Amino acid sequence: MDGQPTSATDVTTTPTVVPVTDVPSSARVHHFDELGERTQDALLTALPTGELDIDPSTTRLSRGDVVVFTEYVRIQ
């Protein structure tokens, strides 16, 4: 995984997206343009609200990952 502990809550709660300024060296970093179209669309929709509406089984993103776009955002 990404070095962060996983809990039952992580599996059942909707992932969220939050802006970050510091990227931990242990974080997996993805560039927006390298993500699939569905994941890109979900991120674009999520940025204003913070809620990431995507099935975790259909994306490469995991909680704790960081995505580089116009700013860094962390998946929580």
N, C-alpha and C positions, 0 to 999 in steps of 0.2 A: 504494500500500500504506500502511503505517503509519509509514514513515520508517526502519524497521529493515531491515538487510540480510537477504536471503533466501538460504539455502544449500540444497544438495541434501538435507541432513539434515532441514531443515524440512519437506520434502515427504514424506519417507518415515517419519519418526518420529511417534508418537502425540502429539497436542497435550496439554499439561498445563495445569492451573489452579493459580495460586499467589496467596495473599493479598498485597496491596501496600498501603503507606500513602501513598506519593507517586505522583501521576499526572503523567507528563510532559505538557507542553503539546502535544506532537506526537501523543500517543496518541488513537486513536479510542475514544470512550466510548459504551457501549450501556447502556441501562437494562433490567434483567432483564424487567420487565413488557412491554417492547416487542419482545422476542424471540419467535420462533416456539415452539410447544409442544414440539417435539422438542429444540430447543436448550435450552429451560428445563429439561426433564427431564434432558438430558445434563449440564448444569451442576449440578443438584441431586445427581446421582449422583457427579459428579466432586469435589465439595467435600471429602468425607472422605478420598479417596484421592489426589486430584490429577490422575488420568488422565481426560481428556476423550474419551469414547467417542462420537465423532460424525464423520461423513464431511464433511471440509472443503468439499466441493463442494455440500453441502446446507444450509450455514449462512452467515450474513452475517459471522460471526466470523473474524478472521485473527489470526495470531500477532502479539503486541504490543498487541492490543486490550484494553481494560479494560471490565469489566462491573460496574455498580453494583447491588448487592443489599443484603444486610445489612452487607457490607463491600465494598471494592474487590478484584477479582481480575483478574489478568492472564493472558491466553492465551499460552502459550509453546510 
